[in-house]
Amino acid sequence: MPEVRICKKCSGIKPGDLKGIVKKKDRRCGCFGACAKKHPELKGKCYVRVGKRLVVADSKKELLATLAEGL
């Protein structure tokens, strides 16, 4: 799986939530430019960047299921 980037402030998900789904070496934390302030369509959603692709879901549960399926 490509690198998964999480913004602790905006993503709606924590790095620990990915335990067992994404290997620790494949997780990175920090801004990836998809802030909810700049992108109002992301407000209330959970999202991460996988490689160069933004993966968005309505809930943390849905996002984790998508990541577990391997995209």
N, C-alpha and C positions, 0 to 999 in steps of 0.2 A: 504494500500500500504506500502511496506517496505521503509526503509529510502533511500532517494535519495541524493547521494553525488555529489557535484559539485566542480571542481577545477576552480577557477576564472581565473587562468592563462592559462590553457590548454584546457578546455572543449568547448570553443566556445559558451558558454551560461552563462547568469547571473542568480543569484537566483531570481531576480524579474521577469524574463521571465516565471517562473513556477507558478506565481500567478494565482490562480483559477484552477490550474491543480493538484498541489501537495500542501498539507497543510503545512503551515510554520513550524509546529512542526516536520514534516517529512523530512525537508530539512536540509542538513548540507554542510558547505563549507570547503574545504581543500584538500590537495593532497591525492589521493587514488592510486597512483602508476602506472598510465597509461599515463605518460607524452609523448607528441608527440616526444620529443627528443629520448626517449628510444624505442618508438614504431612508426617508420616512417609510417606504414600503417594507422595511425590515423591522419596524417597531413592533414589539410583542412576539417576534419570531425567535427561534433558536437557529444559529448558523455557525459554520466553520468554513475555513478554506482548505480544500484538499488539492494539493498541487496548485494549479492556477484556477481551479473551479470553485465557485462558492456553492455550498450545499446548504439549503434552507428548508426548515420544517416548522410546522405550527407549534410543536411541543418538543421538549427534551426527549421524551420517549420515542417519538417518531424519528427524530434526528439520530438517536442511538441505534434504532432499528435499521435505518438506511445505511449507516456506517458499518454495522455488523454484517449486512448483506454484501458488503464490498463494493458498493456503489454500482 
